[in-house]
Amino acid sequence: MIAVACHGPTLEADAALEALCRAYWYPLYAYVRRSGHAPADAQDLTQAFFARLLEKSWLRDALPERGRFRGFLLMALKRFLAKEWRRENARKRGGGLAGLPLDATEAESRYAIEPSLGPDEVFERRWALTVLDRGLAGLAAEYAATGRSGEFALLRAHLDAPRDELDYEATAAALALSPGAARVAVHRLRKRFREVIRQELAETVADETALAEELRHFVKILGRRA
């Protein structure tokens, strides 16, 4: 949680902040691009923003009452862009953020398929999809740690499909299980996925009330049509 990171500089806090930056750089890059900046400028600005974010320990000043990580990050970026826009001398490309490289090719290939949304909306959508991707990656790692990557690959489709479209018999046959056992396996997967998503969001808010609101917001964003 951000609240934990506010208690002074520690190696653990620094590592946690860098991990969050690594995870959520693309939603911010997409915001900068959709705000009208060319690819090279967007790369420079995103790199420079994260450099400033870590160098100045801005997140350590993000007290719980000031908002969630998602909102704080976007507001900090907006303020940073407003100041950068007034500067005559831009930072050198890739300036100053050691250990957090921005893959320009990946960034633009992802941005090329973004839907026609405004800057704030594209940020929110990419934030939610990043949470989703991190949850799936975490779940896949858990199955892999117990030697069940193949099982996860077969069960994975059941996280996306509506309940009335799930083919339990095919899954059961592929896993050499009874249909009933396959249903139980899918139920456990869905339950654990909800827990993983909850844990992911819990890292970015201050308390249970904020977590409940963030979960509702997450579901709302994913429910919107692109």
C-alpha positions as CSV (number, residue, x, y, z in Angstrom):
1,M,0.0,0.0,0.0
2,I,1.0,3.6,-0.5
3,A,0.5,4.2,3.2
4,V,3.3,1.8,3.9
5,A,5.7,3.6,1.6
6,C,5.1,6.9,3.3
7,H,7.0,6.1,6.4
8,G,10.4,7.2,5.2
9,P,13.0,6.0,2.7
10,T,13.8,2.2,2.8
11,L,15.1,-0.2,0.3
12,E,11.9,-2.1,0.5
13,A,9.8,1.0,-0.2
14,D,12.0,2.0,-3.1
15,A,11.7,-1.5,-4.6
16,A,8.0,-1.4,-4.3
17,L,7.7,2.0,-5.9
18,E,9.9,1.0,-8.8
19,A,7.8,-2.2,-9.3
20,L,4.7,-0.1,-9.5
21,C,6.4,2.2,-12.0
22,R,7.4,-0.7,-14.1
23,A,3.9,-2.0,-14.1
24,Y,2.0,1.2,-14.8
25,W,4.3,3.1,-17.2
26,Y,2.2,2.3,-20.3
27,P,-1.2,3.8,-19.1
28,L,0.7,7.0,-18.5
29,Y,2.5,6.8,-21.9
30,A,-0.8,6.4,-23.6
31,Y,-2.2,9.4,-21.8
32,V,0.8,11.5,-22.9
33,R,0.4,10.3,-26.5
34,R,-3.4,10.9,-26.5
35,S,-2.7,14.4,-25.2
36,G,-1.1,15.3,-28.5
37,H,2.6,14.6,-28.0
38,A,4.6,12.9,-30.8
39,P,6.1,9.4,-30.0
40,A,9.6,10.7,-29.3
41,D,8.4,13.5,-27.1
42,A,6.0,11.1,-25.3
43,Q,8.9,8.8,-24.6
44,D,11.0,11.6,-23.2
45,L,8.2,13.0,-21.1
46,T,7.3,9.6,-19.7
47,Q,10.9,8.7,-18.8
48,A,11.4,12.1,-17.3
49,F,8.2,11.9,-15.2
50,F,9.2,8.6,-13.7
51,A,12.7,9.9,-13.1
52,R,11.3,12.8,-11.2
53,L,8.7,10.6,-9.4
54,L,11.5,8.5,-7.9
55,E,14.1,11.1,-7.5
56,K,11.8,13.5,-5.6
57,S,10.1,10.7,-3.7
58,W,6.7,12.1,-4.6
59,L,4.9,8.9,-3.8
60,R,6.2,8.9,-0.2
61,D,4.4,12.2,0.1
62,A,1.1,10.6,-1.1
63,L,-0.7,10.4,2.2
64,P,-3.8,8.1,2.2
65,E,-6.2,11.0,2.4
66,R,-4.8,12.5,-0.8
67,G,-6.2,9.7,-2.9
68,R,-5.4,6.3,-4.5
69,F,-2.3,5.5,-6.4
70,R,-4.2,5.6,-9.7
71,G,-5.6,9.1,-9.2
72,F,-2.4,10.4,-7.6
73,L,-0.2,9.1,-10.4
74,L,-2.4,10.7,-13.1
75,M,-2.6,14.1,-11.3
76,A,1.1,14.1,-10.7
77,L,1.6,13.5,-14.5
78,K,-0.7,16.3,-15.4
79,R,1.1,18.7,-13.2
80,F,4.4,17.5,-14.5
81,L,3.3,18.0,-18.1
82,A,2.1,21.5,-17.4
83,K,5.5,22.5,-16.1
84,E,7.4,20.7,-18.8
85,W,5.3,22.3,-21.5
86,R,6.5,25.7,-20.3
87,R,10.2,24.8,-20.4
88,E,12.2,25.8,-23.4
89,N,14.9,23.1,-22.9
90,A,13.6,19.5,-23.0
91,R,15.4,16.8,-21.2
92,K,17.7,14.5,-23.2
93,R,16.0,11.4,-24.5
94,G,15.8,8.7,-21.9
95,G,17.1,11.1,-19.3
96,G,17.8,10.0,-15.8
97,L,15.7,6.9,-15.1
98,A,18.3,4.2,-14.6
99,G,16.8,0.7,-14.4
100,L,13.4,1.6,-15.9
101,P,13.8,1.5,-19.7
102,L,10.9,2.4,-21.9
103,D,10.5,0.2,-24.9
104,A,9.6,2.6,-27.7
105,T,8.7,-0.1,-30.2
106,E,6.4,-1.8,-27.7
107,A,4.8,1.4,-26.6
108,E,3.9,2.5,-30.1
109,S,2.7,-1.0,-31.2
110,R,0.3,-1.0,-28.2
111,Y,-0.7,2.6,-28.8
112,A,-1.5,1.9,-32.4
113,I,-4.5,-0.3,-31.4
114,E,-5.9,2.0,-28.7
115,P,-9.6,2.9,-29.2
116,S,-10.7,6.4,-29.9
117,L,-10.9,7.7,-26.3
118,G,-9.8,10.9,-24.6
119,P,-6.6,11.1,-22.6
120,D,-8.2,10.4,-19.2
121,E,-10.4,7.6,-20.6
122,V,-7.5,5.8,-22.4
123,F,-5.5,6.1,-19.1
124,E,-8.3,4.5,-17.1
125,R,-8.8,1.7,-19.6
126,R,-5.1,0.9,-19.7
127,W,-4.9,1.1,-15.9
128,A,-7.7,-1.5,-15.6
129,L,-6.2,-3.8,-18.3
130,T,-2.8,-3.5,-16.5
131,V,-4.4,-4.6,-13.3
132,L,-6.0,-7.5,-15.1
133,D,-2.8,-8.6,-16.9
134,R,-0.9,-8.5,-13.6
135,G,-3.6,-10.6,-11.9
136,L,-3.4,-13.2,-14.7
137,A,0.4,-13.2,-14.6
138,G,0.3,-13.8,-10.9
139,L,-2.2,-16.6,-11.2
140,A,-0.2,-18.2,-13.9
141,A,2.9,-18.1,-11.7
142,E,1.1,-19.7,-8.9
143,Y,0.0,-22.6,-11.1
144,A,3.5,-22.9,-12.6
145,A,5.1,-23.0,-9.1
146,T,3.1,-26.2,-8.4
147,G,3.8,-27.7,-11.8
148,R,0.3,-27.1,-13.2
149,S,0.9,-24.7,-16.0
150,G,-0.9,-27.0,-18.4
151,E,-3.9,-27.1,-16.2
152,F,-3.9,-23.3,-16.1
153,A,-3.7,-23.1,-19.8
154,L,-6.8,-25.2,-20.2
155,L,-8.7,-23.4,-17.4
156,R,-7.7,-19.9,-18.5
157,A,-10.5,-19.6,-21.0
158,H,-13.1,-20.0,-18.3
159,L,-12.1,-16.6,-16.8
160,D,-13.3,-14.8,-19.9
161,A,-16.3,-16.8,-21.1
162,P,-19.8,-16.2,-19.7
163,R,-20.9,-19.0,-17.4
164,D,-23.6,-20.2,-19.7
165,E,-21.0,-20.7,-22.5
166,L,-18.5,-22.7,-20.5
167,D,-17.7,-26.2,-21.9
168,Y,-17.0,-28.2,-18.8
169,E,-17.2,-31.5,-20.6
170,A,-14.4,-30.5,-23.0
171,T,-12.3,-29.2,-20.1
172,A,-12.9,-32.3,-18.0
173,A,-11.8,-34.5,-20.9
174,A,-8.7,-32.5,-21.5
175,L,-7.8,-32.7,-17.8
176,A,-8.9,-36.3,-17.4
177,L,-11.4,-35.2,-14.8
178,S,-15.1,-35.8,-14.2
179,P,-17.4,-32.9,-15.3
180,G,-18.1,-32.2,-11.6
181,A,-14.4,-32.0,-10.8
182,A,-13.8,-29.7,-13.7
183,R,-16.5,-27.4,-12.4
184,V,-14.8,-27.3,-9.0
185,A,-11.5,-26.6,-10.6
186,V,-13.0,-23.7,-12.6
187,H,-14.8,-22.4,-9.4
188,R,-11.5,-22.4,-7.5
189,L,-9.7,-20.6,-10.4
190,R,-12.3,-17.9,-10.5
191,K,-12.3,-17.4,-6.8
192,R,-8.5,-17.2,-6.6
193,F,-8.5,-14.8,-9.6
194,R,-10.8,-12.4,-7.7
195,E,-8.5,-12.7,-4.7
196,V,-5.4,-11.9,-6.8
197,I,-7.1,-8.9,-8.4
198,R,-8.1,-7.7,-4.9
199,Q,-4.5,-8.1,-3.7
200,E,-3.2,-6.2,-6.7
201,L,-5.5,-3.3,-6.0
202,A,-4.8,-3.4,-2.3
203,E,-1.2,-2.5,-3.1
204,T,-2.4,0.9,-4.5
205,V,-4.9,2.1,-1.9
206,A,-4.8,3.1,1.8
207,D,-7.6,1.2,3.4
208,E,-10.5,-1.3,2.9
209,T,-13.0,1.5,2.1
210,A,-10.8,2.8,-0.7
211,L,-10.2,-0.8,-1.9
212,A,-13.9,-1.5,-2.2
213,E,-14.4,1.7,-4.2
214,E,-11.4,0.9,-6.4
215,L,-12.8,-2.6,-7.1
216,R,-16.1,-1.1,-8.2
217,H,-14.3,1.3,-10.4
218,F,-12.2,-1.4,-11.9
219,V,-15.3,-3.5,-12.8
220,K,-17.0,-0.4,-14.2
221,I,-14.1,0.4,-16.5
222,L,-13.8,-3.1,-17.8
223,G,-17.6,-3.1,-18.4
224,R,-17.4,-0.2,-20.8
225,R,-17.2,-0.8,-24.5
226,A,-14.0,0.4,-26.1
